[in-house]
Amino acid sequence: MILKAADLDAAEAAVRKAGGEITRQQFDFPGGRRFHFREPGGNEMAVWSESEQQT
């Protein structure tokens, strides 16, 4: 599952606070940035945010 967030740093902080494990640090991809995590139940997920500048 991939979730969208307006503030990727805040989303990462919320994941950590809720007990999630970051499995891939934030990275750039065409159109934005994202990170991957495993939630406490073991499910793998990702969160992405659009780039501030779209061309």
Residue frames as a rotation matrix with the C-alpha (Angstrom) as fourth column:
MET 1
0.592 0.806 0.000 0.00
0.806 -0.592 0.000 0.00
0.000 0.000 -1.000 0.00
ILE 2
-0.622 -0.734 0.271 1.28
0.734 -0.668 -0.124 3.48
0.272 0.122 0.954 -0.82
LEU 3
0.398 0.709 -0.582 -0.04
0.861 -0.508 -0.031 6.47
-0.317 -0.488 -0.813 1.10
LYS 4
-0.043 -0.358 0.933 0.22
0.626 -0.738 -0.254 10.14
0.779 0.572 0.256 0.09
ALA 5
0.323 0.084 -0.943 1.23
0.876 -0.403 0.265 12.91
-0.357 -0.911 -0.204 2.50
ALA 6
0.897 -0.003 0.443 1.65
0.189 -0.902 -0.389 16.65
0.400 0.433 -0.808 2.10
ASP 7
0.428 -0.761 0.487 4.55
-0.882 -0.469 0.043 16.67
0.196 -0.448 -0.872 4.63
LEU 8
0.492 -0.262 -0.830 6.81
-0.102 0.929 -0.354 13.65
0.865 0.259 0.430 4.25
ASP 9
-0.625 -0.773 0.104 8.95
-0.157 -0.006 -0.988 14.48
0.764 -0.634 -0.118 7.30
ALA 10
-0.380 0.582 0.719 5.87
-0.924 -0.205 -0.322 14.72
-0.040 -0.787 0.616 9.52
ALA 11
0.655 0.627 -0.422 4.55
-0.668 0.741 0.064 11.44
0.352 0.240 0.904 8.11
GLU 12
0.039 -0.734 -0.678 7.85
0.028 0.679 -0.734 9.70
0.999 0.009 0.047 8.86
ALA 13
-0.788 -0.302 0.537 7.84
-0.469 -0.271 -0.840 11.06
0.399 -0.914 0.072 12.41
ALA 14
0.087 0.916 0.391 4.27
-0.995 0.099 -0.011 9.80
-0.049 -0.388 0.920 12.90
VAL 15
0.593 0.054 -0.803 5.21
-0.324 0.929 -0.177 6.33
0.737 0.365 0.569 11.60
ARG 16
-0.445 -0.851 -0.277 8.15
0.023 0.298 -0.954 6.15
0.895 -0.431 -0.113 14.03
LYS 17
-0.657 0.242 0.714 6.02
-0.739 -0.394 -0.546 7.39
0.150 -0.886 0.438 16.95
ALA 18
0.417 0.908 0.039 3.40
-0.908 0.415 0.057 4.71
0.035 -0.059 0.998 16.20
GLY 19
0.260 -0.395 0.881 6.05
-0.409 0.782 0.471 1.98
-0.875 -0.483 0.042 16.33
GLY 20
0.995 0.098 0.024 6.73
-0.014 0.370 -0.929 1.61
-0.100 0.924 0.369 12.62
GLU 21
0.169 -0.974 0.153 10.16
0.322 0.202 0.925 0.58
-0.931 -0.107 0.348 11.33
ILE 22
0.584 -0.060 -0.810 11.62
-0.680 -0.580 -0.448 2.57
-0.443 0.812 -0.380 8.42
THR 23
0.496 -0.362 0.790 12.85
0.370 0.910 0.185 0.00
-0.786 0.201 0.585 5.89
ARG 24
-0.096 -0.557 0.825 13.97
0.980 -0.197 -0.020 2.45
0.174 0.807 0.565 3.19
GLN 25
-0.387 -0.147 -0.910 14.94
0.518 -0.852 -0.083 6.04
-0.763 -0.503 0.406 3.96
GLN 26
0.607 0.641 -0.470 13.44
0.037 -0.613 -0.789 8.94
-0.794 0.461 -0.396 2.01
PHE 27
-0.552 -0.746 0.372 14.52
0.457 0.103 0.884 9.00
-0.698 0.658 0.284 -1.63
ASP 28
-0.275 0.384 -0.881 13.71
-0.670 -0.734 -0.110 10.94
-0.689 0.560 0.460 -4.79
PHE 29
-0.479 0.171 0.861 11.74
0.660 0.717 0.225 9.45
-0.579 0.676 -0.456 -7.64
PRO 30
-0.871 0.115 0.477 10.18
0.325 -0.593 0.737 11.14
0.367 0.797 0.479 -10.68
GLY 31
-0.063 0.909 0.413 7.55
0.111 -0.405 0.908 13.53
0.992 0.103 -0.075 -9.35
GLY 32
0.713 0.407 0.571 8.33
-0.468 -0.330 0.820 13.35
0.522 -0.852 -0.045 -5.65
ARG 33
-0.566 -0.801 0.195 9.94
-0.668 0.307 -0.678 11.66
0.483 -0.514 -0.709 -2.66
ARG 34
0.615 0.772 -0.158 8.97
-0.488 0.531 0.692 8.62
0.619 -0.349 0.704 -0.62
PHE 35
-0.570 -0.705 0.421 10.02
-0.811 0.401 -0.427 6.24
0.133 -0.585 -0.800 2.13
HIS 36
0.068 0.535 -0.842 9.07
-0.231 0.829 0.509 2.66
0.971 0.159 0.180 2.96
PHE 37
-0.525 -0.214 0.824 8.17
-0.839 -0.033 -0.543 1.24
0.144 -0.976 -0.162 6.35
ARG 38
-0.497 0.400 -0.770 6.85
0.284 0.914 0.291 -1.82
0.820 -0.074 -0.568 8.16
GLU 39
0.037 0.592 0.805 3.97
-0.737 -0.527 0.422 -1.16
0.674 -0.609 0.417 10.54
PRO 40
-0.402 -0.299 0.866 3.78
-0.895 0.328 -0.302 -2.99
-0.194 -0.896 -0.399 13.90
GLY 41
0.515 0.680 0.521 1.55
-0.510 0.732 -0.451 -5.70
-0.689 -0.034 0.724 12.39
GLY 42
-0.161 -0.728 0.666 4.26
0.227 0.629 0.743 -6.54
-0.960 0.271 0.064 9.84
ASN 43
0.637 0.465 0.614 2.71
0.694 0.001 -0.720 -5.01
-0.336 0.885 -0.322 6.72
GLU 44
-0.548 -0.837 0.000 5.05
0.696 -0.456 0.555 -3.18
-0.465 0.304 0.832 4.33
MET 45
0.665 0.742 0.086 3.88
0.693 -0.570 -0.440 0.25
-0.277 0.353 -0.894 3.19
ALA 46
-0.549 -0.781 0.298 5.24
0.833 -0.541 0.116 3.43
0.071 0.312 0.948 1.65
VAL 47
0.490 0.609 -0.624 4.44
0.567 -0.766 -0.304 7.13
-0.663 -0.204 -0.720 1.91
TRP 48
-0.384 -0.607 0.696 5.06
0.922 -0.296 0.251 9.59
0.054 0.738 0.673 -0.89
SER 49
0.284 0.384 -0.878 4.84
0.364 -0.891 -0.272 13.32
-0.887 -0.243 -0.393 -1.39
GLU 50
0.768 0.040 0.640 4.76
0.632 -0.209 -0.746 15.32
0.103 0.977 -0.186 -4.60
SER 51
-0.413 -0.908 0.068 7.74
0.907 -0.417 -0.054 17.45
0.077 0.040 0.996 -5.54
GLU 52
-0.059 0.354 -0.933 7.34
0.453 -0.824 -0.341 21.10
-0.889 -0.443 -0.111 -4.67
GLN 53
-0.226 -0.064 -0.972 8.16
-0.707 -0.676 0.209 22.07
-0.670 0.734 0.107 -8.26
GLN 54
0.243 0.361 0.900 6.37
0.423 0.796 -0.433 20.28
-0.873 0.486 0.040 -11.05
THR 55
-0.473 -0.434 -0.767 7.74
-0.505 -0.580 0.639 20.71
-0.722 0.690 0.055 -14.60
